[in-house]
Amino acid sequence: MDAAIADPFADIVALAQAAFEDVEFSVDDTPGRALLRLEARYSPYRVSVTELVSAEGRQYRYYVLRGDWIEAGFDNSPDPRAIRLKYGGIGQAHAGEPVPHLHRKNKAELILTDEITFVAFVNWLKTNL
């Protein structure tokens, strides 16, 4: 394994290389944060992964696409739809708050989830697609 891979991402890259085909990734590491971008192929699907680790916490986006169609997308972005679903509204207290959720049916369906890891994403993918 390339020694340049940032420690927080070495396990993710290794698992991706074992689970998927045509894995390509880049790591952008600065003193304040580390960012992984990974693309791969899983049968007819394209897998797109973004993971950011910083002092503010961890942000992730794990997406599975068939062409431009989003089959499934796990992320913990401060999505207004997810915030409304979780709290009934956004309001000042929850504006910009990260909320773990799953997009299905090309983002037409949104489901609240617990925060997941890349390992859990790969397991979900193998079980559900």
N, C-alpha and C positions, 0 to 999 in steps of 0.2 A: 504494500500500500504506500502511496506517495506520502512522504514525511511532511509535505506542505499542508495536508488536510488538517484543519483546526480540530483539536480534541473533541469539542462538543459534537462534531459531525462525523467522526471516523466510523462510528457504529452505524449511522444512517447510511453512509455511502457503502459500507460493506454489505449491509442487508439488501440495499437496492441492487447491488451487483449480483447477489445470490438469487434474488427474487425476480428480477426483470432483465430485459435485453436492451442492448444499445444504450447503456447508461452513460450520460454525459453530465458533468457537474462543474461548478465553480464555487470557490469560497472567497469571500471578500472579508478580510479580517482587519479591523482597526483597533486601536486601544479601547474604544468604547463599546464595540459590538462585533459580532461575527455573523455573517450572512451566507447561507448555503442556497444555491439554486441548482436544481437537479431535474433533468428530463430523462425519461426512459420509455420503453415500450413493454406492454403487457398484453400479449395476444393482439386483439384488434384495437386495443386502447393505447392512448398516450397518457403517461403519468407525468404530472408537473408538481414539483415540490419546492416550496420556499420555507426556510426556517431561519428565524432571526433570534439571536440570543444577545441580550444586553442587560445593563444594570436595571432597566425598567421591567424586565421580564422576558418571556418567550412568546414569540408570535409564530404562527405556522399557517401554511396553506398547502393542503394535500388534495390535488384534483386529479380526476380520471376523466379523460375525454375520448369521445369517438368522433373524429373529425373536429368540428367546432362545437359539437353537442356535449354539454357537461353531464356525464352520467352520475357523478358524485363529486362533491367538493366539501371537504372538512376544513374549517378554519376557525380562528378565534378573533376575527376582526370585529370592530365596533359597528357591525351591520345594523342600520336602523330597524329593519324588519325583525331581527333577532332580539334587539333590545325591547321593542314593543311587545313581542311575543312573551319574553321573559318577565317584564315588569308592567305590562299593560299600557305603557307610554314611555317616552324618553325622559323628559324633564331634565332639569339641571343636574340632579344627583347621578344620573346614569349616562349622560351624553359622553360619547367617546369611550365608554367602558367596553373592554373586550368580552365577547360572549361566545363561547364555543357552540358551534352549530354545524349542521350538514345541509348542503344544497343537493337536491335531486331534481330530475326532470328538467334539465337546462335552467336551473334556478327558479323554476315555477313552484317548487315545494321546498319548504324550510323546516328543519326539525332541530330542536335544541338538543345538545349532547353534553356529555362531560368532556373536559379537556382530554385530548388523546395524544398519543405519541406516534412516532413513525412505525414502530412495531405493531401497535394496535391498528393503524391504518392498513398495513400490509395484510394482517390477519383478516380484517374486515373485507378487503378487496378479494382475497382468495376465497372467502366464504360466500360473498354476495355477487361477484361478477365472474 
